[in-house]
Amino acid sequence: MDLLVDILSGMLLAGGSILALIGAVGIIRLPDVFARMHAGGIIDTMGAGMILAGLMVQSGFTLVTVKLFLIFAFLFYTTPTATHALAQAALKSGLTPKIQGDSDEEDVPSKI
């Protein structure tokens, strides 16, 4: 049973670390603030969530698990709210999302 717990927690920790790394690369490489917010949301919600889940599995059912769950619940609710508020502030300040494929306007049928 201990081997199963170690494998499951290792997979969760590795998956969370990979998602955090992908999100960090996304923050650096993506073109505008809106796409970068999406990458930051991946890091907080999924990356940190999987890491916390792996730590919960590894610690067993103790007070530490309850504390880790409370941290997960806090991140799960506050990260999307903060990202939404940041996106609204960016829109109100005049930033617009970059839309890929603006040169394909001739493919869009015109209204007659």
C-alpha positions as CSV (number, residue, x, y, z in Angstrom):
1,M,0.0,0.0,0.0
2,D,2.9,2.4,0.7
3,L,4.2,1.8,-2.8
4,L,0.8,2.8,-4.3
5,V,0.7,6.0,-2.2
6,D,4.3,6.9,-3.2
7,I,3.5,6.3,-6.9
8,L,0.3,8.3,-6.8
9,S,1.8,11.2,-4.9
10,G,4.9,11.1,-7.2
11,M,2.7,11.3,-10.3
12,L,0.7,14.2,-8.9
13,L,3.8,16.1,-7.9
14,A,5.4,15.5,-11.3
15,G,2.3,16.5,-13.1
16,G,1.9,19.7,-11.1
17,S,5.5,20.5,-11.7
18,I,5.2,20.0,-15.4
19,L,2.1,22.2,-15.5
20,A,3.9,24.9,-13.5
21,L,6.8,24.8,-15.9
22,I,4.6,25.0,-19.0
23,G,2.7,27.9,-17.5
24,A,6.0,29.7,-16.7
25,V,7.2,29.3,-20.3
26,G,3.8,30.6,-21.4
27,I,4.1,33.7,-19.3
28,I,7.4,34.5,-21.0
29,R,6.4,33.5,-24.5
30,L,2.8,34.5,-25.0
31,P,2.1,37.7,-26.9
32,D,-0.3,39.8,-24.8
33,V,-1.4,40.3,-21.2
34,F,-4.6,38.3,-21.7
35,A,-2.8,35.2,-22.9
36,R,-0.3,35.6,-20.2
37,M,-3.1,35.7,-17.6
38,H,-4.3,32.4,-18.9
39,A,-0.8,30.9,-18.4
40,G,-0.7,32.3,-14.9
41,G,-4.1,30.7,-14.2
42,I,-2.7,27.3,-15.3
43,I,0.1,27.6,-12.8
44,D,-2.0,28.6,-9.8
45,T,-5.1,26.4,-10.4
46,M,-3.8,23.2,-11.9
47,G,-0.1,23.3,-11.1
48,A,-0.3,24.2,-7.5
49,G,-3.5,22.1,-7.2
50,M,-1.8,19.0,-8.3
51,I,1.2,19.6,-6.2
52,L,-1.0,20.2,-3.1
53,A,-2.9,17.0,-4.0
54,G,0.3,15.1,-4.2
55,L,1.4,16.4,-0.8
56,M,-2.0,15.5,0.7
57,V,-1.7,11.9,-0.6
58,Q,1.8,11.6,0.8
59,S,0.9,13.0,4.2
60,G,-2.0,10.7,4.8
61,F,-5.1,11.8,6.7
62,T,-3.7,14.2,9.3
63,L,-4.1,17.8,10.3
64,V,-1.5,18.7,7.7
65,T,-3.9,17.3,5.0
66,V,-6.7,19.5,6.3
67,K,-4.4,22.5,6.1
68,L,-3.3,21.6,2.6
69,F,-6.9,21.2,1.5
70,L,-7.8,24.6,2.9
71,I,-4.9,26.2,0.9
72,F,-6.1,24.4,-2.2
73,A,-9.7,25.6,-1.7
74,F,-8.4,29.2,-1.2
75,L,-6.3,29.0,-4.4
76,F,-9.2,27.4,-6.3
77,Y,-11.6,30.3,-5.6
78,T,-9.3,33.3,-5.5
79,T,-7.1,32.7,-8.6
80,P,-9.9,32.8,-11.2
81,T,-11.4,35.8,-9.4
82,A,-8.1,37.7,-9.4
83,T,-7.5,36.8,-13.1
84,H,-11.0,38.1,-14.0
85,A,-10.5,41.3,-12.1
86,L,-7.1,41.8,-13.8
87,A,-8.6,41.2,-17.2
88,Q,-11.4,43.7,-16.6
89,A,-8.8,46.3,-15.4
90,A,-6.8,45.7,-18.6
91,L,-9.8,46.1,-20.8
92,K,-10.9,49.3,-19.1
93,S,-7.4,50.7,-19.4
94,G,-7.6,50.3,-23.2
95,L,-5.7,47.1,-23.8
96,T,-7.2,44.9,-26.5
97,P,-6.5,41.2,-27.0
98,K,-4.3,40.3,-30.0
99,I,-6.4,38.2,-32.4
100,Q,-4.5,35.7,-34.5
101,G,-5.5,35.6,-38.2
102,D,-6.4,39.3,-38.7
103,S,-5.0,39.0,-42.3
104,D,-7.7,36.4,-43.2
105,E,-10.4,39.0,-43.5
106,E,-11.1,38.2,-47.1
107,D,-12.3,34.7,-46.0
108,V,-15.1,36.2,-44.0
109,P,-18.3,36.7,-46.0
110,S,-19.5,40.3,-46.1
111,K,-23.1,41.3,-45.4
112,I,-25.0,42.5,-48.4
